[in-house]
Amino acid sequence: MGTRPPSDYATDDARWRAVQARDADADGHFVYAVRTTGVYCRPSSPTRLPRRANVEFFDSPREAEAAGYRASRRQQDGPDAARERTALIARACRLIESAETPPSLADLAMQAGMSPFHFHRVFKAETGLTPKAYASARRARRLREELGTPDASVTDAIYEAGFNSNSRFYEASDQLLGMRARDYRAGGAGAVIRFAVGQCSLGAILVAQSQRGICAILLGDDPDALVRDLQDQFPRARLIGGDTGFERLVAQVVGFVEAPSVGLNLPLDVRGTAFQERVWQALREIPPGRTASYAEIAQRIGAPRAVRAVAQACGANRIAVAIPCHRVIRRDGDLSGYRWGVERKRALLGREAGGSRDRK
């Protein structure tokens, strides 16, 4: 906001003169909207001047959006608009988190002073999730917290997490937890996970499979550390060392790690938040021999501002190569971090690039 007082822009005539002069001091005092285009801009915007008859003024972007206007591209880039938009969505997130039951899209939009369509778009751009997905992720987190309380029953946890009935919870429990609630509460007790440790050109490799599919492909230097990592994930699950049949599956995974272009035709047991799973699916769509930046992945999942969250989702991936987070690099081409070491990332990209050339 400029140094001039608000009184200098108290009338429509004064505001129009500021728009004509592209007065940067007027930014933050008001915005102008153009009826013929449906967009609003800050006074200093370098856009082509509209006809005065088509212009109306609002004290803030929020008021313009409540009237049905959308921000111009240049207005969206303005620091004041970005701060206000972030604050609005932060308040909406707090409202979702504090509500006994998830508020409707219409209620959230009304609280933000936006149309439901515009609020939905802005919320997704800011958080990487739709309001409904954010509420589901929050509910899943509350459920995990409640199930971790020693004296709480499963029924108590269900209602404390915001489910109105047992039946609605059990319809969603597998997706939320990856197993039955009583098994999750018991640290994976009742879950059967078969695993085996082997060697590949990248060092030690651990492959684990649940009833649903491959739930972990871990790489490292120390086989015992890989086993401890798996145990930490499911401290009370029934871990079974691989038999002969499972060793064949491990051999198949090792062959895939050595030559990713052959593909891995095995089901995956992917467990993450709604946002993480969207990122991981986008990673699986990157073909061998190709890379994408964190910003490009954010764009592909419809959350262009969520670059840091994309990087965190890559770091949370526990299924190496099959969910190819090694194919994500920084915009400047730097390999950046990798859960299993940058040298392994470089080796994987190198062999994929070689395989890509061989196929040409």
N, C-alpha and C positions, 0 to 999 in steps of 0.2 A: 504494500500500500504506500502511496506517495506521501509527501509531507504536507500537502494542502489539506485544510479542514473539510469535513463533510459538507459544511454549509455552502462551499463553492459549487457543489453539484446537487443542490436541493431541488432545482426545477428541471423539467424536461428540456427546456431551451438550453440551460447550462450544460446539461448532459449531452445534448446533441452537438453543441460546440466542442465539447471534449472529444467526442467520437470523430468529428471532422478533423480535429487537430491531432488525433491519435495520441492523446495526452496520457503518458504513462503514470502521472500523478493521480489520475482518476481510477486506475486499477485498484480493485478492492473496495471501492465506494459503491459501484453499481456494475451491472452488465446490461448490454442491449441485445434484444432479440429481433429477428427478422421474420415477419409473418410468412413471406413467400418461400423461404427455405426451411423454416422450422428449427433453426439453430440460434444459439446465443453466443456472444463473444465478449471479451473484455474490451474496454474503451481503446486501448492502444493496439488492438489487433490490426495487423497489416493487410487485412482482407479488403476487397473492393468495397467501397462505400455503397450502402443500399439507398434506396429512395427513402426520404424522411417519412413519407406516408405509410411505409411498411414496417416502421420501427416502433417498438415499445421498450420501456425500461423497467428493470427490476433491481431491487436493493441487493440481491445475492443470487448466485447460481441456483441455490436451493429453490428460491421462489420461481425462477425461470423454468426449472424442471417440473415444479408442481403445476405450472401452467401448460405443460406439455411440450416444452422446447427441449432439445438435446444440445449438448455442448459441441461447438465446432472443434475440429481437430486441434486448432491452435489454442482454444480455450482449455481443452483437455490437458494440454501440456503446461498450462499455467500453474505455478507453485501454490497459489491461494486455492484454486479449484481442487488441486490434488489433495491438499491438506484437509479441505472441507469434506471431500468425498471419502477420504480415509477415516475421518472422524465419524461420519455418518454410518459407515459400514461397521466400524468398531462398536458403535452403540447398538447396532442391530445384532452383532455377535453376542454382546452382553445380554441382550434381551432374550435371545435364543437359549443361552446357557442358564439363565435364571428362571426360565419358565417351567412350570410343572409339566405342561404338554407343549410340543413344538407349535409356535404361533404360525398362523397361515401366512402365505405370501402377501395377501391383501393387507393384513394387519401390519406386517413388517414394512411394506411399501408406504402405508399411510403414516406410520411413525417417522419414516424418513422423508416424507413430503414428496414422494415420487409416484409415478404410475407403476403398477406391478411389473409391466414389461421392462421398463427402464431400470427399476430397482434390481430385478433378476439379473440383467446384463451387467450392471455395475458391481453387484455383489460377487458374481462369478469372476469378473476381471480382477477384483481386489483380493479375493481369497483363494481362487482356483477351484472353488466348489459352488454348486448351486445352494441356495438356502436350505433346501430339503436335505441335500447330501451333508451339509455342515451340521444340521440338527442330528442326522443319523450318526455321524462320526462322534459328536458330543455325547450322544446317548450311549454309544458303544464304550466310550472312555469312562463314563459314569458307571456303566455296568461292570467293567473290569475293576474299577475302584471298589465298588460295593462287594463284588465277589471276593475281593482280597481282604475284606474285613473278617476277622476270625469268627466272631459270634453271630454274623448275619446269615440267615437262611437264604437259599436260592430264591424263594418266593419274596422275601423282603428286598433282596437285591433287584429283582425284576420291577417291583413297584417304585423303589427309590430311584431307579434309572429312568422312570417316566413312562413305563408301559402300563396301559390301562387294564390289561388282562393277560393272563398266562398264555392264552391261545395266540394273541398277537405277538408275544415275545417268541414263542417256540417256532412261529413261522419264519422269524428272522434270525434265530439264535446261531444257526450254522454259519450264516454269512458274517455275523458280527464277531464270533469267537473262533470259528473254525472247528468247533467241537461242541459237545453238550456242556451246558452251564456247570453242571456238577463236576464234570471232568476238568474244565478250566479252573474252577475254584480250587481243585485239588492239585494244581500245578501240572495238569496234563495227565493225572491219574486216570487210568482206563484207556487212554490213547495208546495205540501200538505204533511204534516208529521203528522200522528196520533200517539199518545203516551198515556201511562198510567203509573202510579207509583203504586207499590205494595210492599209487604213484603215477604221475604223468610228467610231461616235460616241464610243467610249471611248478613241480614240487609235489607235496602231499595233497590229496584230494579226498574229501569226505562226501559221500552221497547218502541222503536219507530220504525215506519214502514213508508217507502216512497212508491211511486207508484211501485218501483221495488222490494221491500222486506224489511226485517229487516235491519235497518241502524244503530241501536244502542241498546246495552244491557249494561246499566251502573249500577254499584254497589256502595253502599256507606252507610254512617250513616245518612245523612241528605237528605230527599226527595226533599226539596226545592233546595238544591245545585245540585242535579241531573238534575232538570228541568232547572236551570240556565246554566248548562253545555250544554244541548241540545240547548237552545236559543243562546248561544254563537256560536255554529256551524252554525246555520241558523238564523241570527238575523231578517230577514224579510220574512222567510218562514211562511206559514199558519200552525200553530201548533194547532191541534185539539185534545182535551181530548177524551179518549177512550169511546166509547159507549158499550152497552152490548156485541155486537159481538166482539169488540176488547178486552174486558176484558177476553173473553174465550181464545183469542190468548195469552194474558199475562199469564193466568193460565197454558197454554201449555208450555210457556218458563220457568215459575217457576218450573214446574214439571221436565223439562229438567235439570235445574240448580241443583235441588235436587238429580237427578239420571242421570248424563250425559250419562251413558251407553245406555239409551233408545233411544238416538239420537234426532235430531230436524229436522223434515222433512218440513222445511219452506225455501223459497228462501231468500238469503241474498243480501243486496245492499252494496257491498264492494267497498269502495272508497279509493284509495291510489295510490301511485306511482307504476310504473311497478315493482320495486324492492320489495316494501312492499307487493304487491299482491302475488309475488312469495313466500315470506316468509310466509304469512298468509295461502297460499294453502298448504305449507309444514307442517304447524302446524296442519291443519285439517286432515292430514294423520297420525298423531300420535294417536294410539288407546287409549281409556280410560284405566287407570291403568298403562300406560307406560309414560316415560319421555325421553327427549332428551336434550343434551347440546346445547348452542348457537353455538359452533364450529361444532357440528354434523349437525345442520340445515344449517349452511353455506356450509358445504360439500354437503348436499343433493340438494341444489339449484345451485350447480356448482360454488360457490364463496367462496372458503375456507379461503381467507384472509379477508372476510367481516364480521367478528364476531361482531365487534362493531356496524356495520350497522344493523345486524340481531337483536341485542338487542334494538336498537332504533326503529326498525319496530314493535317489540313486544310492546314497550311502547306506540306506536302510535295507537294500536288497540283499537277500541271503541265498539267492539262486544264481550263482555265477554263470556267465556265458549264455545260459538258456534265457535269462532276462538280461540282455546284453548292455549293462550300464557301462561297459568298457568302450562302447561306441559313442559315448557322449564326451565332448571335449569343450574347452573354453572357446569363446568367439575368436580369440587371437591364435587358435591352433594349439595352445598349450594343453598337455594331457591332463593337468590338474591332478586331483587326488583319485584314489581307487581303493576300495575297501581291502583288496588283497594285494596292494602294492602297485606303484606306478610301473615298475619294470614288467610285471605280468601284463599290465594293460598294454604297454608298448609291444610286448611279444605277441599278444592276441591280435592287435591291429596289424602288426607286420605280417603274420601268417595269413590273415584274412585278405590283406591287400595283395599278397602273392597269389592266393587262391583266385582272387578276382581277375588278376591278369591272366592266369592259366585258363580261365573259362572263356576268355575273349578269342 
